[in-house]
């Protein structure tokens, strides 16, 4: 008789906004991790549909930075200007 293995995926969102009851996961550094994070969030939503979680991609981050006047949209995620 074979053993059943339990798979364990952990999701540690970057922020929690209590007023909105919303978890935020930022995906701005390594684009190669986007697929993994999308899968984790999809599985989280399937197993816990009452948990509100939103993934913010690099473009979303840049749009927020620009919208609130915190940069010109060309700043990288560390706050330095890519243009030089």
C-alpha positions in Angstrom: 0.0 0.0 0.0 1.5 3.3 -1.1 1.8 6.4 1.1 -0.2 9.4 0.3 1.9 12.5 0.3 0.5 15.8 1.4 1.5 18.7 -0.7 2.0 22.0 1.2 1.9 25.3 -0.6 2.4 28.4 1.4 1.4 31.9 0.5 2.8 34.9 2.4 1.2 38.0 0.9 3.3 41.2 1.1 0.5 43.3 2.6 -2.8 43.1 4.3 -5.2 46.1 4.1 -7.6 45.6 7.1 -10.0 48.4 6.0 -10.6 46.5 2.7 -10.0 43.0 4.2 -7.6 42.5 1.3 -4.2 40.7 0.9 -1.8 42.2 -1.6 0.9 40.2 -3.3 3.5 42.2 -5.2 5.2 40.6 -8.2 7.7 43.2 -9.3 11.2 41.8 -9.0 11.5 38.5 -10.9 9.1 38.1 -13.8 10.0 34.4 -13.8 8.2 34.0 -10.5 4.9 35.4 -11.9 3.6 32.0 -13.1 4.3 30.4 -9.7 2.6 33.2 -7.8 -0.4 33.1 -10.1 -0.7 29.4 -9.5 -0.5 29.8 -5.7 -3.1 32.5 -5.6 -5.4 30.5 -7.9 -5.1 27.5 -5.6 -5.6 29.7 -2.5 -8.8 31.1 -4.1 -10.1 27.6 -4.9 -9.5 26.3 -1.3 -10.4 29.5 0.5 -12.9 31.5 -1.6 -13.6 33.9 1.2 -10.0 35.2 1.3 -9.6 38.4 -0.7 -6.2 38.5 -2.4 -5.0 40.6 -5.3 -1.7 40.3 -7.2 -0.1 43.5 -8.3 2.2 43.2 -11.2 5.0 45.5 -12.1 2.8 47.6 -14.4 0.3 48.0 -11.6 3.0 49.1 -9.2 4.3 51.6 -11.8 0.8 53.0 -12.4 0.3 53.5 -8.6 3.7 55.2 -8.3 2.8 57.6 -11.2 -0.8 58.1 -10.0 0.2 59.2 -6.6 3.1 61.3 -7.7 5.8 59.2 -6.1 7.8 58.9 -9.3 7.7 59.4 -13.0 6.9 55.8 -14.0 10.4 55.1 -15.2 11.7 54.4 -11.7 12.6 50.8 -11.1 11.2 48.9 -8.1 14.0 50.1 -5.8 13.3 53.7 -6.5 16.1 54.5 -8.9 15.6 56.0 -12.3 16.1 53.5 -15.1 16.7 56.3 -17.6 20.0 57.2 -15.8 
